Amino acid sequence: MRVMTGQVLTEVSAAVAPEREADLVAAYRELVAGTLPDGLVRTELLGGQDGHWRIQTLWRDRAALDAMRAAPEGPAAPRLFREVGAEPALALFDVKAHRTAQTPM
């Protein structure tokens, strides 16, 4: 296990109507196919039960997150949810420790 200092995980979640789920997936895929903000380490769209969706994004540090938030277009994840008629909720987590599994070559 590695002790981390500085990384931040954002989680934006919302309940999405079944008829809008494909629109959300398509919009997310289009978004991540483009240029990602500096400092974005990893992002994923997660679909759960009963229409519960999340976008989790790992940021290099709080400064990278703050820079993305200050950009003219603003945060993308809440915007994606609003575009499909869902009201997003945001949670922030400081990464205290993590471990990544080794992948055989």
C-alpha positions as CSV (number, residue, x, y, z in Angstrom):
1,M,0.0,0.0,0.0
2,R,1.3,3.4,-0.9
3,V,0.5,6.5,1.2
4,M,-0.6,9.3,-1.1
5,T,-0.6,12.9,-0.5
6,G,-2.5,15.4,-2.6
7,Q,-4.7,13.3,-4.9
8,V,-8.5,14.0,-4.8
9,L,-11.4,11.9,-6.0
10,T,-14.6,13.6,-7.1
11,E,-17.8,11.7,-7.4
12,V,-20.7,13.2,-9.2
13,S,-23.9,11.1,-8.9
14,A,-27.5,11.3,-10.1
15,A,-30.6,9.2,-10.8
16,V,-31.1,9.0,-14.5
17,A,-34.3,8.1,-16.2
18,P,-34.0,4.8,-18.1
19,E,-34.9,6.4,-21.5
20,R,-31.9,8.9,-21.0
21,E,-29.2,6.4,-20.0
22,A,-28.0,5.8,-23.5
23,D,-27.7,9.6,-24.0
24,L,-25.6,9.8,-20.9
25,V,-23.2,7.0,-22.0
26,A,-22.9,8.6,-25.4
27,A,-22.2,12.0,-24.0
28,Y,-19.6,10.7,-21.6
29,R,-17.8,8.7,-24.3
30,E,-17.7,11.8,-26.5
31,L,-16.4,13.9,-23.7
32,V,-13.5,11.6,-22.8
33,A,-12.6,11.1,-26.4
34,G,-11.5,14.7,-26.5
35,T,-8.7,16.4,-24.6
36,L,-8.8,15.8,-20.9
37,P,-8.0,18.5,-18.3
38,D,-4.5,18.7,-17.0
39,G,-4.2,16.8,-13.8
40,L,-7.0,14.3,-14.5
41,V,-5.5,10.9,-13.6
42,R,-8.5,8.6,-14.2
43,T,-12.2,8.9,-14.8
44,E,-15.0,6.4,-15.2
45,L,-18.8,6.3,-15.7
46,L,-20.5,3.8,-13.4
47,G,-24.0,2.5,-13.9
48,G,-25.7,1.0,-10.9
49,Q,-29.1,-0.4,-9.9
50,D,-32.4,1.6,-10.2
51,G,-30.9,4.3,-12.5
52,H,-28.2,5.4,-10.1
53,W,-25.1,6.6,-12.0
54,R,-21.8,8.0,-11.0
55,I,-18.8,9.7,-12.6
56,Q,-15.7,9.2,-10.5
57,T,-12.6,11.2,-11.4
58,L,-9.2,11.0,-9.8
59,W,-7.2,14.3,-9.8
60,R,-3.5,14.7,-9.4
61,D,-4.1,17.3,-6.6
62,R,-6.5,19.9,-5.4
63,A,-4.8,22.6,-7.6
64,A,-5.7,20.6,-10.8
65,L,-9.3,20.2,-9.6
66,D,-9.5,23.9,-8.8
67,A,-8.1,24.8,-12.2
68,M,-10.7,22.7,-14.0
69,R,-13.4,24.3,-12.0
70,A,-12.2,27.8,-12.8
71,A,-12.1,27.0,-16.6
72,P,-14.8,28.9,-18.6
73,E,-16.7,25.6,-19.5
74,G,-16.7,24.6,-15.8
75,P,-17.0,21.0,-14.5
76,A,-18.1,18.5,-17.2
77,A,-19.7,15.8,-15.0
78,P,-22.5,17.9,-13.5
79,R,-23.2,19.3,-16.9
80,L,-23.6,15.8,-18.5
81,F,-26.1,14.8,-15.9
82,R,-28.1,18.0,-16.3
83,E,-28.2,17.5,-20.0
84,V,-30.1,14.2,-19.5
85,G,-32.5,15.8,-17.0
86,A,-30.9,14.6,-13.8
87,E,-29.8,16.7,-10.8
88,P,-26.3,15.8,-9.8
89,A,-24.8,15.6,-6.3
90,L,-21.1,16.1,-5.7
91,A,-18.8,14.5,-3.2
92,L,-15.0,15.1,-2.7
93,F,-12.6,12.7,-1.1
94,D,-8.9,13.1,-0.3
95,V,-7.0,10.0,-1.2
96,K,-5.2,8.8,1.9
97,A,-3.7,5.6,0.6
98,H,-4.1,3.3,-2.4
99,R,-2.7,0.2,-4.0
100,T,-2.7,-0.7,-7.7
101,A,-2.5,-4.4,-8.7
102,Q,0.4,-5.4,-10.9
103,T,-0.6,-6.5,-14.4
104,P,1.4,-9.3,-15.9
105,M,3.0,-8.4,-19.3
